[in-house]
Amino acid sequence: MVQTMKKEIIKEKYKYSELTSKIINCAMKVHSTLGNGFQEVIYQRALGIELEKNDIKFQRELEMEIYYSNQRIGSHRVDFFIENTVIVELKALIMLEDVHIAQAINYLEAYNIEIGLLINFGAKSLQFKRLINEKFNSLNH
C-alpha cells in the first residue's frame, strides 16, 4: 500500500515533485505513528527526525527576512526550509482553512520562494497542499 501511495503523490506536472513527495511521505510516516491530537511542535520535531532518516537536508525554524519595496520590514520563522528549495509550514488543526493556505502563499511571495507545502497533522487523516508562488522571480532568487 505504501508503494501505491508513493506513486500517487509523485506527479510530473509539479515542480520539485520528487522532493515534495519525499517530504509528504515523511509526514505520512509521522502521522501514521503519532496520529492527531498533539501540538504542532511535536510534529515538527518528529518530522525533523524522519527527514534526517531519509537524508533530506533541511533547516528548522529558519528566520527569514521579509521585504517590501526592497526594504526589510521584518522577519518570520518558517517551520522548515528544505534543500534550499521548498518551504514547509506545519499546522495541527482539526481542518485546514483558506486563510492558512493564503498565509502560506504569502510567505512564499514574501521570501520569493517558488514552491511550498502546507501540512496539517491535526486532522484524522494527514492533509497537505502543494503551493506555487505565481509571483516567483528567479532573477531575485
TORKOLTOR-218652 format. One record per residue (C-alpha): residue number from 1; residue in three letters; x, y, z. Coordinates in nm, 4 decimals, decimal comma, padded with zeros to 6 digits. Example, Ala and Ser with C-alpha at 12.3 -4.5 7.8 and 13.67 -1.06 7.14 Angstrom:
! TORKOLTOR-218652
1; ala; 01,2300; -00,4500; 00,7800
2; ser; 01,3670; -00,1060; 00,7140
***
This chain:
! TORKOLTOR-218652
1; met; 00,0000; 00,0000; 00,0000
2; val; 00,2850; 00,2435; 00,0747
3; gln; 00,4182; 00,1852; -00,2766
4; thr; 00,0782; 00,2785; -00,4217
5; met; 00,0629; 00,5993; -00,2175
6; lys; 00,4128; 00,6957; -00,3300
7; lys; 00,3181; 00,6586; -00,6956
8; glu; 00,0012; 00,8630; -00,6481
9; ile; 00,1734; 01,1647; -00,4935
10; ile; 00,4539; 01,1926; -00,7490
11; lys; 00,3152; 01,3933; -01,0375
12; glu; 00,5459; 01,5216; -01,3040
13; lys; 00,3423; 01,8383; -01,3524
14; tyr; 00,4573; 01,9640; -01,0114
15; lys; 00,7953; 02,1323; -00,9952
16; tyr; 01,0258; 01,9543; -00,7476
17; ser; 00,7717; 01,6720; -00,7343
18; glu; 01,0281; 01,4128; -00,6290
19; leu; 01,1415; 01,6228; -00,3307
20; thr; 00,7917; 01,7269; -00,2227
21; ser; 00,6786; 01,3644; -00,2487
22; lys; 00,9628; 01,2546; -00,0191
23; ile; 00,8625; 01,5230; 00,2314
24; ile; 00,4965; 01,4168; 00,2167
25; asn; 00,5948; 01,0528; 00,2671
26; cys; 00,7925; 01,1533; 00,5779
27; ala; 00,4887; 01,3441; 00,7063
28; met; 00,2676; 01,0412; 00,6391
29; lys; 00,5031; 00,8254; 00,8443
30; val; 00,4895; 01,0741; 01,1328
31; his; 00,1096; 01,0980; 01,1176
32; ser; 00,0615; 00,7214; 01,0976
33; thr; 00,2896; 00,6782; 01,4003
34; leu; 00,1621; 00,9634; 01,6206
35; gly; -00,1911; 01,0162; 01,4914
36; asn; -00,3577; 01,3508; 01,5507
37; gly; -00,4023; 01,5470; 01,8723
38; phe; -00,0522; 01,6695; 01,9568
39; gln; 00,0795; 02,0250; 01,9476
40; glu; 00,2479; 02,1459; 01,6313
41; val; 00,5957; 02,1420; 01,7904
42; ile; 00,5704; 01,7639; 01,8498
43; tyr; 00,5015; 01,7033; 01,4814
44; gln; 00,7792; 01,9455; 01,3884
45; arg; 01,0342; 01,7517; 01,5949
46; ala; 00,9121; 01,4149; 01,4651
47; leu; 00,9206; 01,5351; 01,1038
48; gly; 01,2771; 01,6577; 01,1574
49; ile; 01,3757; 01,3074; 01,2703
50; glu; 01,2026; 01,1492; 00,9721
51; leu; 01,3649; 01,3918; 00,7258
52; glu; 01,7087; 01,3097; 00,8714
53; lys; 01,6397; 00,9356; 00,8410
54; asn; 01,5643; 00,9923; 00,4723
55; asp; 01,8766; 01,2044; 00,4089
56; ile; 01,6750; 01,5161; 00,3287
57; lys; 01,8677; 01,8319; 00,4135
58; phe; 01,6714; 02,0995; 00,5968
59; gln; 01,6819; 02,3974; 00,8260
60; arg; 01,4216; 02,4087; 01,1026
61; glu; 01,2654; 02,7314; 01,2310
62; leu; 01,4733; 02,9336; 00,9904
63; glu; 01,4406; 03,3086; 01,0434
64; met; 01,3745; 03,4609; 00,7017
65; glu; 01,3618; 03,8297; 00,6258
66; ile; 01,0547; 03,9919; 00,4715
67; tyr; 01,0934; 04,2770; 00,2259
68; tyr; 00,8559; 04,5371; 00,0948
69; ser; 00,9663; 04,7659; -00,1905
70; asn; 01,3197; 04,6348; -00,1452
71; gln; 01,3223; 04,7354; 00,2225
72; arg; 01,3462; 04,4911; 00,5108
73; ile; 01,0290; 04,5231; 00,7162
74; gly; 01,0607; 04,2242; 00,9458
75; ser; 01,1156; 03,8545; 00,9619
76; his; 00,9290; 03,5304; 01,0143
77; arg; 01,0371; 03,1809; 01,1105
78; val; 00,9468; 02,9111; 00,8642
79; asp; 00,8926; 02,5655; 01,0101
80; phe; 01,1227; 02,4024; 00,7550
81; phe; 01,3298; 02,5199; 00,4607
82; ile; 01,4202; 02,2043; 00,2752
83; glu; 01,7210; 02,1706; 00,0464
84; asn; 01,7178; 02,5486; -00,0084
85; thr; 01,4183; 02,4947; -00,2332
86; val; 01,0895; 02,4202; -00,0547
87; ile; 00,9250; 02,5944; 00,2412
88; val; 00,7183; 02,3658; 00,4624
89; glu; 00,4627; 02,5133; 00,7023
90; leu; 00,3074; 02,2817; 00,9595
91; lys; -00,0291; 02,3011; 01,1291
92; ala; -00,2007; 02,0874; 01,3927
93; leu; -00,5619; 02,1882; 01,3335
94; ile; -00,8869; 01,9964; 01,3024
95; met; -00,9244; 02,1312; 00,9471
96; leu; -00,7161; 02,3450; 00,7113
97; glu; -00,8960; 02,6579; 00,6008
98; asp; -00,8444; 02,9003; 00,3128
99; val; -00,6779; 03,1507; 00,5472
100; his; -00,3987; 02,9006; 00,6238
101; ile; -00,3375; 02,8435; 00,2534
102; ala; -00,3363; 03,2182; 00,1865
103; gln; -00,0901; 03,2714; 00,4735
104; ala; 00,1490; 03,0068; 00,3377
105; ile; 00,1309; 03,1556; -00,0129
106; asn; 00,2051; 03,4989; 00,1360
107; tyr; 00,5210; 03,3543; 00,2924
108; leu; 00,6305; 03,2135; -00,0433
109; glu; 00,5793; 03,5535; -00,2032
110; ala; 00,7500; 03,7465; 00,0774
111; tyr; 01,0576; 03,5198; 00,0614
112; asn; 01,0477; 03,4808; -00,3166
113; ile; 01,0413; 03,1012; -00,2888
114; glu; 00,8724; 02,9168; -00,5719
115; ile; 00,7348; 02,6014; -00,4063
116; gly; 00,5901; 02,5260; -00,0645
117; leu; 00,3997; 02,2629; 00,1270
118; leu; 00,1335; 02,3199; 00,3887
119; ile; 00,0967; 02,0090; 00,6044
120; asn; -00,1728; 01,9594; 00,8668
121; phe; -00,1235; 01,6861; 01,1260
122; gly; -00,4348; 01,7756; 01,3300
123; ala; -00,6950; 01,6080; 01,1098
124; lys; -00,7846; 01,2394; 01,1297
125; ser; -00,6011; 01,1887; 00,8000
126; leu; -00,2909; 01,3852; 00,7078
127; gln; -00,3759; 01,6912; 00,4980
128; phe; -00,1283; 01,8555; 00,2645
129; lys; -00,1331; 02,1193; -00,0060
130; arg; 00,1363; 02,1854; -00,2628
131; leu; 00,1701; 02,5589; -00,3107
132; ile; 00,3142; 02,7530; -00,6013
133; asn; 00,4258; 03,1145; -00,5857
134; glu; 00,2844; 03,2577; -00,9072
135; lys; 00,4846; 03,5771; -00,8432
136; phe; 00,8181; 03,3938; -00,8129
137; asn; 01,1026; 03,5926; -00,9685
138; ser; 01,4010; 03,3720; -01,0468
139; leu; 01,6141; 03,6819; -01,1124
140; asn; 01,5819; 03,7888; -00,7465
141; his; 01,6436; 03,4445; -00,6053
***
